[in-house]
Amino acid sequence: MSRVLDGTGPRAEPERDGTPRTDRSGPMDLRLVPPALAAWATAALTVDAPGAWAAVTAAVGLVGGALLLSVRRPGGAGGAGRAETDPPADDAVAARRRASTGRAVTGTSTGTASTGTAVTGQGRWAERARWAERVRWVERAGWAERVRWVRARFGWARAAVAAVLLCAAAAAASAGLHGADVRRGPVPELARRYAAVTAEVEVSGDPWLSRPRVRGDHAAPAAVLARAEVRGVEEADGRRVRTRTPVLLVVDPDVPVPEESAAGGRSSGPPPDRAGQSVPAGRAAWLGLLPSTRLRVAGRLAPGLTGGDRIAAVLRVRGRPEPRIVAGPSGPQRWAGRLRAGLRDATEDLPGDARALLPGLVVGDTSRITPELDHAFEETDLAHTLAVSGSNLTVLLALLIGPPGLAQRAERRGLAPRLGLSLRATALLAGALTLGFVVVCRPDPSVLRAAACGAVALLALATGRRRSLVPALATAVLLLVLYDPWLARSYGFLLSVLATGALLVLAPGWSEALRRRGVRPRLAEALAAAAAAQAVCAPVVAVLSARVSLVAVPCNLLAEVAVAPATVLGFAALAAAPVAMPAAKLLAWWASWPARWIAGVARTGAALPGAGVDWPGSWPGALALAVVTVAVVLAGRRLLRRPAWCGLLAVLLVLLVTRPAPLTRVITGWPPPGWRFAMCDVGQGDATVLAAGEGAGVVVDAGPDPALVDDCLRRLGVTRVPLLVLTHFHADHVAGLPGVLRGRAVAAIETTAFAEPADQAEFVRREAAERHIPVTTAVAGEERRTGPLTWWVLWPPPPPPPSLPPPPSPSRSPGVPPVGQGAGAGWEPDGPNDASVALLVRTGGLRLLLLGDLEPPAQQALVRSPAAADLAGVDVLKVAHHGSAYQEPELLRLAAPRVALVSAGAGNPYGHPAPATTAALRAGGAVVLRTDRDGALAVTGTGGRGGRMGVVRED
C-alpha cells in the first residue's frame, strides 16, 4: 500500500524526533497563480466602477482568451507534421523520470541512497547536454526555423495568457453584477436626498457597538451598528418599492427595544458591551439580534461614509414609530445563536481576560474585549487570534485527521481511525464540521475566507502534497473572488492570503535552513512560520496602523503554544453548553488557562517601551518597509553564518525593545535630567505629569486618547502613579484614563465633586472599581505631599450644606462668590469647567499653578479668595481651558508667570489658544509654549526670579 502512495507524491520522511517531513524538492507549480491574481486585480478595480466599464473589460477578456485558444499549435495536433529541420527530440522527461526514481529509491532504502544520488546527478547533466545541443542547432538554423521553434517551444504561453484573460473576464462580470446590487433600486437616490423612509430590513451580520469618540469635551455615545439588506422601502408620500440593497444600520442609544412578534428574533442572553459590563436594555436587545432577522424600522437614509464599499447607504433608525420584528431568524442561525449564547454563559464566571478572550478565540465573538486588551493585541500583532481564521478550523480538523502527512497512510492518527472511520467517512465528517464551523461563526466573507483557506491548507498538508498547496490556495482565492468580488478590496482577505502564501512558499525553506544550523525541527518550523508571516504581512499592517511591531514574532511564538488547547477546549465547551452547562463551565475553566496565557503575552509585549515603531501609514510607506524587509532577510542569510554578529544584533534588539531609561535619556535627551513637570502632547485635551521620584509621577488629567497618554508616560519612564488627579469629567480630560492605568501601579484617583457629565463620571468610577483603586474628592484647602512634591488644592470649594444655602447677593456677578466667604465656600458651579480642580504645586523651588479648565467666574473667585496672595509671581502657569479667550485678566496679571504652557490640538476647530490670550501672557513677560506647535514639553531647573529654569521640547 505504501508503494502506491509513494508514487502519488513526495514521501513524508521521518525527522530525528519522529515527526513526518514532506520532501520539498522539485519546482513549485505556479500555473494557477497568474489567473488568480488577474481575477483579484480585476475585481478590485471594477467592483465599484460603472457597469459599462465592467462589461467592456469582461468582453475584451472573453474575446482575447477565445482567440488565443482557437489558434492551432504549429505542426498540427499531437505534434504531427514535424519538420525535418526541427531540433533533436528532447528526452529530458526521461532524465527527470530517472532522477525522480533515484530520489524514491533514496527515500525507501538506505542501502541504495548513493545509487539514487548518482542517477539524479546523471539526469541533470544529461538535461544540460540536451539543452546545449538545442541552442547550437538554433544558432545554425535559419530565421524561419528559429521562429517556428520558438513558437513550438513557448506554445504553452498562449494557454497561460488565455487563462489569465478568461479569469479576468469572469471577475469583471461578477464584479459588475455585485456592484450593480449597490447602485440599483431607489435606496441610493433616497440616500442622496437624505430622505426619511420606513423600511423592511434583514440583518445580515452580528450587530456591534461603535467605538466611543471624543468630540471636543464630550464623548459621543456608542451606537449599535449592523449590516443589513433593505428588502422594501416606503417613502414619506406612501410609495412602496421592493428592493434588495445593502445598508448599514445605525441605532442610537435612545431608540427603544424592537417590538417582538410571535416569530421571535432575539438570542437568549445578548452579549455585553466592549468593556465587559451590562449595557442598557435597549442596546442589549439590539445587540442580541441574530442574522436573518427581519425588522420594520423608520429612519433617515444618508450616503455611505466612504466610497468603494459594499454599503449603498446608512440608515439611522428613529424611535418613532417604534421598530418592530416582522420575522425571526432562520433555523440554522437560531441554532448557532444558542450555541454562541451558551459559550458566553459558560465563560461568564471566568477571570476578566479569559472571560473576554475565549469567545473571541473560538467563534470570533469580541463583544467582551476591552479597549486596553484590544490595544495590547494590536501592538503585538496578535489581533488575528481575536478573529475567526483558518487556524481555528485547521486545529479542529487536525484533531480529527491527525498529524499532517499521515492522513492517507496506514499509521494515520487522530480521532477518525480510533473511531474506525474510513478515509471517505472521515472526509464527509470533516466537511460537516467545516459547514458547522461556518454557520456558528457566521457566513460572513471573513469566515468564508477562513474556511476556504484553512480547509485547502489542511487538505494539502494532510495528503503529504506540500507542493500542491500553492495551486490549491490560488484556486481558493479565485473561487472566493468570483463568489464575492468585494473580498478583493478587503484588507483582512489580503492579510489572510499573504500569511497563508508565506507559510507555503517561504516557511519551508527557512525552516530547513534553521535545521541545517542545528535548530530543533519543531522550533525551526515555528520560527520560520512566524517570521515568514510577519515579513510578508508587515507592510500591509503598517498601512492600517502606521506602526511596525518589533515584538510580533516572539509574541506570536509564545502565544501559539496556547492557541490550540484554548481553541479545542473552547469548542468542546461550545458543544457541551446546550446539554450540560456544568460540564461546559468545567471545560471553559480549563480553557481559561491557555487563554490567560495568551492575554498575558499580549499585555506584556505591549507594555514594553519599544514594542513598536511609528511608520508611514501609506502604500509608499508599505513599499519602503517591503524593501527594508527584503534587505534584512538577505543580510540575515549571511549573518546566520556568524554567531558573534547574531548575538550582538540580538542584544541591540533587546535594548531597542526594552529601552532602559538611562540609555534612552542619553540617546534621545528625553526626558531631560532633573525634569520637574511635563506636559504631554495628547491633542485637544490635557495630560500633565509632576515628577515624584524615580519612575514615579503625579498625573493631572488623562487626555482624550488612552494610547497617546500611555505613550507619553512610557517615554517619561513613569511606572508608578501615587495620585491621579482628574480635574473634571469632560472627555478630553478623562477618556484617556485606561492609558494611565495600563501597566502602572496607581495608588489613588482624586476628582471633583461635580459629577457631570454623568456618563464620564460613571466611566471613571467603573474603571477605578475594576482595578480596586480608591476614588476621593478634592476640596479647597487640602494639602498633600509625596516625594519632592507639595501641593495645595485651590479649587473647587466645598459644596454648601443642604440646610444652609448661600444668601443671594444682587450686587455681584452671577456665579461669583461673595467677597469674604473664603475660597468660594458655598458657591455652586455653572458647569463642569468651573468645578475643575486647581492646584498650586511646589517642587525643587518651582511654583506651578495648574488651573484645569476654569472659566472667568471661577477665576474671579480665586482672585478674591484668601489664597490669592500665594498666586503672585508663579514660575509656570498651565493656562486654563486650552488657552481659550475666556480668561480673567486680573488672574493673569496676578500670576505673572515666567512660562505659560498651553495644551491644545493641532488644527482644533475652537481656535485654541486664542490670540488675545497669548498676547496678554506675552505682555506680562511670559514665554508662551503650546503643544500643537512645540510638542511635548518638560520644565527643569529651580524657581524664583533668580533661579535657572528651562523648558525642553521633545524632538
KADALIN-V733817 format. One line per field, one symbol per residue. ss: DSSP state (a for helix, b for strand, c for the rest). psi: psi as a letter, one per 30 degrees, with the letter a starting at -180 (. if undefined). A space follows every 50 residues. Layout:
# KADALIN-V733817
ss = ???
psi = ???
This chain:
# KADALIN-V733817
ss = caaaaaaacccbbbcccccbbbccccccccaaaaaaaaaaaaaaaacccc aaaaaaaaaaaaaaaaaaaaccccccaaaccccccccccccaaaaaaaaa aaaaaaaacaaaaaaaaaaaaaaaaaaaaaaaaaaaaaaaccaaaaaaaa aaaccaaaaaaaaaaaaaaaaaaaaaaaaaaaacccaaaaaacccbbbbb bbbccccbbcccbbbccbbbcccbbbbbbbbbbbbccccbbbbbbbbbbb bcccccccbccccccbccccccccccccccaaaaaaacbccccbbbbbbb bbccccccccccbbbbbccccccbbbbcccaaaaaaaaaaaaaaaacccc caaaaaaaaaaaacccccccaaaaaaaaacccaaaacccaaaaaaaaaaa acccccccccccccaaaaccccaaaaaaaaaaaaaaaaaaccccaaaaaa aaaaaaaaaaaacccaaaaaaaaaaaaaaaaaacaaaaacaaaaaaaaaa aaaaacaaaaaaaaaaccccaaaaaaaaaaaaaaaaaaaaaaaaacbbbc caaaaaaaaaaaaaaaaaaaaaaaaaacccaaaaaaaaaaaaaaaaaaaa aaaaaaaccccbbbccccaaaaaaaaaaaaaaaaaaaaacccaaaaaaaa aaaaaaaaccaaaaaaaaccccccbbbbbccccccccbbbbccccbbbbb cccccaaaaaaaaaaacccbbccbbbccccaaaaccaaaaacccbbcbbb bccccccaaaaaaaaaaaaacccbbbbcccccbbbbccbbbbbbbccccc ccccccccccccccccccccccccccccccccaaaccbbbbbbccbbbbb cccccaaaaaaaaacaaaaaaccccbbbcaaaacccccaaaaaaacccbb bbccccccccccccaaaaaaaaacccbbbbaaaaccbbbbbcccccccbb bbbcc
psi = efeeefffakkjkkaegfkkkkkglllkjgefeeeeeeeeeeeefffglk eeeeeeeeeeeeeeeeeeffkkkkglkgglhkkfflllkjgfeeeeeeee eeeeeeffkffgeeeeeeeeeeeeeeeeeeeeeeeeeeeflleeeeeeee eeehfffeeeeeeeeeeeeeeeeeeeeeeeeefllfeeeeefghkklklk lkkglkllklkkkkjbglkkkklkkkklkjfkkklfgfkkkkaikkljkj jlfgklkkkkafflflljilllaffglklleeeeeeffklkgkkljlkak kllleklglgkflkjjklfklklkkfkllleeeeeeeeeeeeeeefgegl leeeeeeeeeeeggjgffkleeeeeeeeeghgfffflklfeeeeeeeeee eakkfgegleglaafeefggkleeeeeeeeeeeeeeeeeegkhleeeeee eeeeeeeeeeefggieffeeeeeeeeeeeeeeejffffgkeeeeeeeeee eeeeeeeeeeeeeeefggkkeeeeeeeeeeeeeeeefeeeeeeefhkkkf geeeeeeefeffeeeeeeeeeeeeefeffieeeeeeeeeeffeeeeeeee eeeeeffkehflkkkkileeeeeeeeeeeeeeeeeeeefffieeeeeeee eeeeeeefikeeeeeeefgkllkgkekkjkjgbiakjlkkkgljgkkjkj lfafjeeeeeeeeeffgjfkjekjkjelgkeffffgefeefjgljjelkk llfjikkeeeeeeeeeeeeeghkkklkkkkfkklkkbgkklkjfkllklk kefikkkljffllkfklkkfhahgkgkklfleefgkkkkjkkkhfkkkjj gbhkleeeeeeeeflffefffkhlekkjkkhgglfiljeeeeeeehlekk kkjlkkgkgfgklkeeeeeeeefggkkkkkffefakkkklalalffljkl kkkk.
